[in-house]
Amino acid sequence: MKINKDLVDAVMMVSFISLVLIGTTDFNSAKTKTITMVVVAAIVISMVILRILRGKLMAKKS
């Protein structure tokens, strides 16, 4: 499986920036804000995991 490092980095950065912006924005509903933050945080965590997996795959090839 080939994992594109640039794509993973870009999605991770955009997700992290979105997480910060959502956290600092006032929402009408706390429930909506929490759900949105959980979804974006899951994306950030999955991108970090993909980046770690890519590093391990590249280490095995070398």
N, CA, C and O atoms as a DFTB+ gen file, in Angstrom:
248 C
 N C O
     1  1       0.847      -1.175       0.000
     2  2       0.000       0.000       0.000
     3  2       0.893       1.240       0.000
     4  3       1.809       1.356       0.814
     5  1       0.620       2.153      -0.911
     6  2       1.409       3.370      -0.995
     7  2       0.632       4.520      -0.363
     8  3      -0.506       4.798      -0.742
     9  1       1.259       5.181       0.600
    10  2       0.646       6.311       1.285
    11  2       1.395       7.567       0.864
    12  3       2.600       7.683       1.086
    13  1       0.677       8.507       0.254
    14  2       1.295       9.744      -0.215
    15  2       1.506      10.682       0.969
    16  3       0.545      11.138       1.589
    17  1       2.772      10.967       1.279
    18  2       3.131      11.790       2.431
    19  2       2.580      13.199       2.306
    20  3       2.092      13.754       3.291
    21  1       2.645      13.785       1.134
    22  2       2.177      15.159       0.954
    23  2       0.677      15.276       1.194
    24  3       0.217      16.242       1.803
    25  1      -0.081      14.300       0.717
    26  2      -1.527      14.327       0.920
    27  2      -1.871      14.178       2.397
    28  3      -2.725      14.898       2.914
    29  1      -1.212      13.250       3.070
    30  2      -1.459      13.042       4.493
    31  2      -1.119      14.307       5.273
    32  3      -1.882      14.718       6.147
    33  1       0.028      14.932       4.965
    34  2       0.421      16.161       5.654
    35  2      -0.577      17.289       5.408
    36  3      -0.929      18.021       6.333
    37  1      -1.032      17.431       4.168
    38  2      -1.976      18.506       3.839
    39  2      -3.310      18.316       4.560
    40  3      -3.852      19.268       5.122
    41  1      -3.835      17.107       4.548
    42  2      -5.107      16.847       5.220
    43  2      -4.962      17.038       6.724
    44  3      -5.862      17.566       7.377
    45  1      -3.827      16.607       7.270
    46  2      -3.596      16.759       8.701
    47  2      -3.527      18.236       9.088
    48  3      -4.107      18.633      10.098
    49  1      -2.831      19.050       8.305
    50  2      -2.725      20.476       8.613
    51  2      -4.070      21.181       8.503
    52  3      -4.428      21.974       9.374
    53  1      -4.814      20.902       7.446
    54  2      -6.124      21.532       7.270
    55  2      -7.075      21.106       8.387
    56  3      -7.838      21.926       8.897
    57  1      -7.036      19.847       8.764
    58  2      -7.899      19.363       9.838
    59  2      -7.535      20.001      11.174
    60  3      -8.416      20.361      11.954
    61  1      -6.250      20.140      11.434
    62  2      -5.822      20.744      12.692
    63  2      -6.221      22.215      12.750
    64  3      -6.686      22.692      13.785
    65  1      -6.042      22.932      11.650
    66  2      -6.460      24.337      11.594
    67  2      -7.968      24.448      11.781
    68  3      -8.444      25.336      12.488
    69  1      -8.712      23.559      11.155
    70  2     -10.173      23.555      11.310
    71  2     -10.573      23.282      12.753
    72  3     -11.516      23.883      13.268
    73  1      -9.852      22.374      13.402
    74  2     -10.144      22.055      14.796
    75  2      -9.950      23.279      15.686
    76  3     -10.765      23.545      16.569
    77  1      -8.880      24.017      15.454
    78  2      -8.625      25.239      16.226
    79  2      -9.705      26.282      15.957
    80  3     -10.202      26.919      16.886
    81  1     -10.065      26.455      14.690
    82  2     -11.096      27.443      14.351
    83  2     -12.455      27.076      14.944
    84  3     -13.176      27.948      15.427
    85  1     -12.803      25.805      14.909
    86  2     -14.069      25.364      15.493
    87  2     -14.055      25.582      17.005
    88  3     -15.058      25.987      17.592
    89  1     -12.913      25.310      17.626
    90  2     -12.809      25.470      19.073
    91  2     -12.926      26.904      19.536
    92  3     -13.372      27.157      20.655
    93  1     -12.535      27.845      18.701
    94  2     -12.565      29.251      19.100
    95  2     -13.813      29.981      18.602
    96  3     -13.974      31.171      18.873
    97  1     -14.687      29.299      17.890
    98  2     -15.895      29.919      17.353
    99  2     -17.078      29.651      18.277
   100  3     -17.199      28.566      18.844
   101  1     -17.940      30.638      18.422
   102  2     -19.151      30.467      19.213
   103  2     -20.215      29.768      18.358
   104  3     -20.514      30.188      17.240
   105  1     -20.769      28.703      18.911
   106  2     -21.839      27.956      18.249
   107  2     -23.139      28.190      19.014
   108  3     -23.117      28.490      20.207
   109  1     -24.257      28.053      18.332
   110  2     -25.554      28.157      19.009
   111  2     -25.801      26.954      19.905
   112  3     -26.436      27.068      20.953
   113  1     -25.297      25.811      19.489
   114  2     -25.521      24.576      20.234
   115  2     -24.173      23.966      20.618
   116  3     -23.304      23.764      19.769
   117  1     -24.016      23.679      21.904
   118  2     -22.783      23.049      22.373
   119  2     -22.664      21.626      21.828
   120  3     -21.559      21.134      21.595
   121  1     -23.799      20.974      21.627
   122  2     -23.804      19.604      21.109
   123  2     -23.257      19.573      19.680
   124  3     -22.464      18.695      19.339
   125  1     -23.672      20.516      18.856
   126  2     -23.187      20.589      17.479
   127  2     -21.694      20.849      17.443
   128  3     -20.972      20.251      16.645
   129  1     -21.233      21.738      18.305
   130  2     -19.804      22.057      18.364
   131  2     -18.997      20.829      18.785
   132  3     -17.948      20.541      18.210
   133  1     -19.492      20.115      19.784
   134  2     -18.787      18.924      20.267
   135  2     -18.718      17.846      19.199
   136  3     -17.664      17.243      18.995
   137  1     -19.815      17.599      18.522
   138  2     -19.838      16.576      17.469
   139  2     -18.897      16.951      16.336
   140  3     -18.168      16.101      15.825
   141  1     -18.908      18.208      15.944
   142  2     -18.027      18.666      14.867
   143  2     -16.560      18.524      15.267
   144  3     -15.731      18.088      14.468
   145  1     -16.247      18.894      16.505
   146  2     -14.863      18.779      16.967
   147  2     -14.409      17.324      17.048
   148  3     -13.255      17.022      16.746
   149  1     -15.294      16.428      17.449
   150  2     -14.945      15.005      17.528
   151  2     -14.664      14.448      16.137
   152  3     -13.719      13.679      15.958
   153  1     -15.464      14.822      15.166
   154  2     -15.264      14.338      13.797
   155  2     -13.933      14.846      13.239
   156  3     -13.168      14.077      12.657
   157  1     -13.663      16.117      13.414
   158  2     -12.409      16.682      12.899
   159  2     -11.204      16.112      13.664
   160  3     -10.156      15.862      13.069
   161  1     -11.351      15.909      14.962
   162  2     -10.264      15.307      15.739
   163  2      -9.995      13.869      15.286
   164  3      -8.843      13.436      15.276
   165  1     -11.027      13.135      14.916
   166  2     -10.846      11.773      14.405
   167  2     -10.062      11.795      13.094
   168  3      -9.237      10.915      12.847
   169  1     -10.316      12.790      12.263
   170  2      -9.571      12.922      11.012
   171  2      -8.097      13.208      11.303
   172  3      -7.210      12.620      10.684
   173  1      -7.843      14.111      12.248
   174  2      -6.455      14.437      12.613
   175  2      -5.744      13.196      13.140
   176  3      -4.614      12.913      12.742
   177  1      -6.388      12.465      14.017
   178  2      -5.771      11.268      14.597
   179  2      -5.509      10.216      13.524
   180  3      -4.458       9.575      13.535
   181  1      -6.447      10.030      12.601
   182  2      -6.224       9.047      11.542
   183  2      -5.063       9.457      10.627
   184  3      -4.322       8.597      10.150
   185  1      -4.901      10.743      10.382
   186  2      -3.777      11.202       9.557
   187  2      -2.446      10.997      10.280
   188  3      -1.446      10.661       9.646
   189  1      -2.424      11.193      11.583
   190  2      -1.200      10.943      12.353
   191  2      -0.854       9.461      12.294
   192  3       0.312       9.100      12.133
   193  1      -1.854       8.609      12.424
   194  2      -1.619       7.163      12.350
   195  2      -1.104       6.779      10.965
   196  3      -0.178       5.976      10.855
   197  1      -1.690       7.342       9.908
   198  2      -1.213       7.049       8.553
   199  2       0.226       7.508       8.358
   200  3       1.011       6.832       7.693
   201  1       0.572       8.645       8.929
   202  2       1.945       9.137       8.804
   203  2       2.920       8.201       9.522
   204  3       4.005       7.927       9.010
   205  1       2.543       7.715      10.691
   206  2       3.395       6.765      11.419
   207  2       3.531       5.468      10.634
   208  3       4.630       4.924      10.520
   209  1       2.427       4.969      10.093
   210  2       2.471       3.741       9.292
   211  2       3.365       3.915       8.072
   212  3       4.116       3.008       7.715
   213  1       3.284       5.074       7.436
   214  2       4.126       5.330       6.273
   215  2       5.605       5.295       6.654
   216  3       6.432       4.747       5.925
   217  1       5.921       5.881       7.796
   218  2       7.313       5.857       8.259
   219  2       7.813       4.450       8.502
   220  3       8.953       4.121       8.172
   221  1       6.957       3.616       9.082
   222  2       7.350       2.228       9.327
   223  2       7.488       1.450       8.027
   224  3       8.387       0.619       7.896
   225  1       6.601       1.710       7.056
   226  2       6.703       1.024       5.764
   227  2       7.974       1.419       5.024
   228  3       8.624       0.581       4.400
   229  1       8.322       2.691       5.095
   230  2       9.536       3.158       4.426
   231  2      10.777       2.604       5.118
   232  3      11.781       2.337       4.457
   233  1      10.725       2.428       6.428
   234  2      11.852       1.873       7.165
   235  2      12.072       0.405       6.803
   236  3      13.211      -0.058       6.742
   237  1      10.982      -0.323       6.562
   238  2      11.088      -1.737       6.192
   239  2      11.697      -1.897       4.797
   240  3      12.423      -2.857       4.540
   241  1      11.397      -0.952       3.898
   242  2      11.916      -1.031       2.536
   243  2      13.415      -0.758       2.493
   244  3      14.117      -1.274       1.624
   245  1      13.894       0.035       3.408
   246  2      15.317       0.418       3.399
   247  2      16.203      -0.636       3.970
   248  3      17.419      -0.456       4.029
